Amino acid sequence: MRNINPDLRVIRTKESIRHALVELINEKGLEAITVKDITTMAKINRGTFYAHYQDKYDLMIKCEEDIMIDMSKITKQNYPSVIAALETDSQNLAPFSFAVSLFEYLNINSGFMKAVLGPKGDLSFQTRLKQFMWETLYGNNPNAFLKEENFLVPGQYLAAYMGTAIIGVIQQWLESGRKESPQEMARILTNLTVNGPYFAAGLKK
C-alpha cells in the first residue's frame, strides 16, 4: 500500500475537523463544544488537532477566513460583469454572474455556512462578514463600483443596510432548505439589490 501524500493527508485531516465542527455546532452549539468533542468526532488525537489550531475559536476563525478569501476572489473576478449589468435596463435585468457564482459557492459550502450563520453558530462572523463585504465592494479598491462621492446617504448606513440584507437573504435560503437554485437566488438578490424592496413588493412601478 502506498503512503498518502503528506499534503493530501493534511487536507483530509482539516476536512474531517471542519466536518466535525459543523456537526457539533448543529448538535450542541459553538459555545458548548470542546476540543475533545471535535477530536472524538473527527477520529483524530488531540496532538493532531493542536498541530493545526490553537483552540476551537482559532479553528472557527480559520474556516471563516477561508470562506471570505474564496468569496473575495469570486467578487473581484466578476466586477466587470456587475458594472456592465448595471448599465442595462433595470426592468430586463439579468442576474449578476457574481451572484450566480456566489450562490453556487454557498451551495457547495452550505453545511458550514448554515451552521455558522445559524442561531447556534458564531454571531461575530456575521459582523465580520458584513465588514468584509463592504470592503470588497468599496474598501480601498480603485476598481470598486461603489464611489463615496456618489453616495446619497452616509456610507456606514449604506454598508449596514446592504450587508444585513444580503446576509438575511442567504440565511433564509439556507434555513429553508435551498429549494431555489443558485440561478434563481441570483435573480432574486439582483432584483432586490438593484430595484429595491418596494419594487420587488410590487409597490413601485
Secondary structure, 3 states (H helix, E strand, C coil): CCCCCHHHHHHHHHHHHHHHHHHHHHHHCHHHCCHHHHHHHHCCCHHHHHHHCCCHHHHHHHHHHHHHHHHHHHHHHCHHHHHHHHCCCHHHCCCCHHHHHHHHHHHHCHHHHHHHHCCCCCHHHHHHHHHHHHHHHCCCCCCCCCCHHHCCCCHHHHHHHHHHHHHHHHHHHHHCCCCCCHHHHHHHHHHHHHHCHHHHCCCCC
